[in-house]
């Protein structure tokens, strides 16, 4: 049985507020390489865009797959398309017109590329836009909103779901809100990937790890799930194991005896 490990990125594998040499800890990278060398598959399952990952993992981690923008854009390790969905442009436009004047930072994922409304200090490629009309051509996989507080994120995520829930779904990720096409989630993404992998490898044992509320669909879809002591209590209660680091989870996955 093939072991497949799907990991959240921010707060799980990568820590953007840490010192530079601890943002992507060397022990995490080493354990991932060990995991893959043993014949297992490792990938990312995140609210980030493809373009929001590559500047930070290139030359360090080579995922076998990337489930990005809350499951609406899934690619393999060579960035080849596996699955794609887009937010209705009319909904995206309405969200921009509602949220931009509030001063929140908005980000769009268009075909894996980052689109923002003002310049930013970012090491990778991105576009500065004024609205839907000057976006690059392609699917808008996700609209993300950076708020100022947990309360704002919860309130506006509810507002989005109340007003547009028939077409999109908003996921709170700490102070971020990730808005993906209705029917997309980290959980749906990983299950879709599992189904495709079973066509190639046969039975799959799926492991998932995350640290926030928006990771619950991933944890619930996994055969074995992990989280951390710093995760919200709801996440800890619904995970199978609470571990100190992703290294511990990968080690547990490697050692788990699985019947074929």
C-alpha positions in Angstrom: 0.0 0.0 0.0 1.4 3.4 -1.0 1.8 6.0 1.7 0.9 9.5 0.7 1.5 12.5 3.0 -0.4 15.8 2.5 1.0 18.8 4.4 -0.4 22.2 5.1 2.3 24.9 4.5 2.1 27.9 6.7 2.4 27.1 10.4 3.0 23.4 9.7 6.0 23.2 7.4 7.0 26.8 6.9 7.1 29.6 9.5 7.2 33.0 7.9 7.6 34.9 11.2 10.6 32.9 12.3 14.3 33.9 11.8 15.5 33.3 8.2 17.2 30.0 8.9 14.2 28.7 10.8 11.4 29.6 8.3 11.8 26.3 6.6 13.7 24.2 9.2 16.5 22.1 7.8 15.2 19.0 9.8 11.8 19.3 8.1 13.5 19.3 4.6 15.8 16.4 5.6 12.8 14.3 6.9 10.8 14.9 3.7 13.6 13.8 1.5 14.0 10.7 3.7 10.3 10.0 3.4 10.3 10.3 -0.4 13.5 8.2 -0.7 11.7 5.4 1.2 9.2 5.3 -1.7 6.5 7.3 -0.2 4.8 10.4 -1.7 4.9 13.9 -0.1 2.9 16.9 -1.2 1.5 20.2 -0.1 -2.2 21.1 0.6 -2.5 24.8 1.1 -4.5 27.9 0.7 -1.5 29.5 -1.1 -1.1 29.8 -4.8 1.5 27.8 -6.8 3.3 31.1 -7.1 3.1 31.6 -3.4 5.1 28.4 -2.8 7.8 28.2 -5.4 10.1 31.0 -4.1 10.3 29.3 -0.7 10.6 25.6 -1.6 12.7 25.6 -4.9 15.9 23.7 -4.3 14.8 22.5 -0.9 11.5 20.6 -1.1 10.3 18.9 -4.3 6.7 17.9 -3.7 5.1 15.0 -5.6 1.9 17.1 -5.8 0.6 20.5 -4.8 -3.0 21.0 -3.8 -3.3 24.8 -3.9 -5.9 27.6 -3.4 -8.0 25.3 -1.1 -8.2 22.5 -3.7 -9.2 24.6 -6.7 -5.8 24.2 -8.5 -4.0 20.9 -8.2 -0.8 20.1 -10.0 1.8 17.3 -10.0 5.5 17.6 -9.1 6.2 18.9 -12.6 3.5 21.6 -12.3 1.3 19.6 -14.8 -2.5 20.1 -14.3 -4.4 17.5 -12.4 -7.6 19.6 -11.5 -8.7 23.2 -11.9 -11.7 25.2 -10.9 -12.4 28.9 -11.1 -14.4 31.5 -9.1 -17.2 33.1 -11.0 -15.6 36.5 -12.2 -18.8 38.3 -11.2 -18.4 37.0 -7.7 -14.7 37.9 -7.6 -15.5 41.4 -8.8 -18.2 41.8 -6.1 -15.9 40.7 -3.4 -13.2 43.1 -4.6 -15.6 46.0 -4.7 -16.8 45.2 -1.2 -13.5 44.4 0.6 -11.0 46.6 -1.1 -12.4 49.9 0.3 -12.1 48.5 3.8 -8.3 48.5 3.5 -7.8 44.8 3.7 -5.1 43.2 1.5 -6.6 41.2 -1.3 -4.9 38.6 -3.3 -6.2 36.7 -6.4 -4.8 33.4 -7.7 -5.0 33.5 -11.5 -3.7 30.3 -13.1 -1.3 29.9 -10.1 0.0 33.5 -10.4 -0.4 36.1 -7.6 -2.4 39.2 -8.3 -2.5 42.1 -5.8 -3.7 45.6 -5.6 -0.5 47.3 -4.5 3.2 46.6 -4.7 4.6 44.4 -2.0 8.0 43.0 -0.8 7.9 39.6 -2.3 10.7 37.5 -3.8 8.6 35.9 -6.5 6.6 36.9 -9.5 3.4 38.8 -9.0 1.0 41.2 -10.9 -0.3 44.5 -9.6 -3.9 45.0 -10.8 -6.7 47.5 -10.2 -9.6 45.0 -10.7 -10.9 42.0 -12.7 -10.6 44.0 -15.9 -6.8 44.0 -15.9 -6.2 40.5 -14.4 -4.1 38.2 -16.5 -6.2 35.9 -18.6 -7.2 32.6 -17.0 -9.2 31.1 -14.1 -9.4 32.9 -10.8 -8.8 29.9 -8.6 -9.2 31.9 -5.3 -9.7 35.3 -3.7 -7.9 35.8 -0.4 -8.5 38.5 2.1 -6.0 39.5 4.8 -7.9 41.0 7.7 -6.6 42.6 10.9 -8.0 40.2 13.5 -9.5 36.8 14.2 -12.9 38.5 14.8 -12.7 40.3 11.4 -11.8 37.1 9.6 -14.6 35.2 11.2 -17.2 38.0 10.6 -16.3 38.5 6.9 -15.9 34.8 6.2 -19.5 34.4 7.4 -20.6 37.4 5.3 -19.1 35.9 2.2 -20.8 32.5 2.8 -24.1 34.2 3.6 -24.1 36.3 0.4 -22.3 34.1 -2.1 -22.4 30.6 -0.5 -24.2 29.1 -3.5 -21.1 29.8 -5.7 -18.1 30.0 -3.4 -17.0 28.9 0.0 -14.9 31.0 2.5 -12.4 29.4 4.8 -11.0 31.2 7.8 -7.2 30.7 8.2 -6.3 32.7 11.3 -6.7 36.3 10.1 -6.9 35.2 6.4 -10.0 34.3 4.5 -9.5 32.0 1.5 -12.5 32.0 -0.9 -12.6 29.1 -3.4 -15.3 27.8 -5.8 -18.2 26.1 -4.1 -17.3 22.4 -3.7 -13.6 23.0 -3.4 -11.7 22.5 -0.1 -8.5 21.0 1.1 -10.4 17.8 1.9 -12.1 17.5 -1.5 -8.7 18.2 -3.1 -6.9 15.5 -1.3 -9.7 12.9 -1.9 -9.7 13.7 -5.6 -5.9 13.3 -5.7 -6.2 10.0 -3.8 -8.6 8.7 -6.3 -6.3 9.5 -9.2 -3.3 8.1 -7.4 -5.1 4.8 -6.7 -5.5 4.4 -10.5 -1.7 4.4 -10.7 -0.5 2.9 -7.5 -3.4 0.8 -6.2 -4.5 1.2 -2.5 -3.4 4.5 -0.8 -2.8 5.2 2.9 -3.4 9.0 3.2 -1.8 11.0 5.9 -2.7 14.7 6.5 -1.3 17.4 8.8 -2.3 21.0 9.5 -2.5 23.6 12.2 -5.6 25.7 11.6 -9.4 25.6 11.2 -9.2 25.6 7.4 -7.2 22.4 7.7 -10.1 20.5 9.2 -11.4 19.2 5.8 -7.9 17.9 5.1 -7.6 16.1 8.5 -11.1 14.6 8.2 -10.4 13.3 4.7 -7.1 11.6 5.7 -6.8 8.1 6.9 -4.4 9.3 9.6 -4.3 13.0 10.7 -2.0 15.1 12.8 -1.9 18.5 14.3 0.1 20.5 16.9 -0.2 21.7 20.6 -0.5 25.2 19.3 -3.4 24.5 17.0 -6.9 25.6 18.1 -8.6 23.1 20.5 -11.2 22.1 17.9 -8.4 21.0 15.5 -6.6 19.1 18.2 -9.8 17.3 19.2 -10.5 16.2 15.7 -7.0 15.0 14.7 -5.8 11.5 15.4 -2.4 12.6 16.8 -1.0 15.8 18.3 2.7 16.0 17.5 5.4 18.6 18.2 6.6 19.0 14.6 6.0 17.6 11.2 9.1 15.5 11.6 7.3 13.5 14.3 4.3 13.0 12.0 6.5 11.9 9.0 8.4 9.5 11.3 5.2 8.0 12.6 3.9 7.6 9.1 7.0 5.9 7.9 7.0 3.4 10.9 3.3 2.6 10.8 2.6 -1.0 9.9 0.0 -1.1 7.2 -1.6 -4.3 5.9 -1.7 -4.6 2.1 
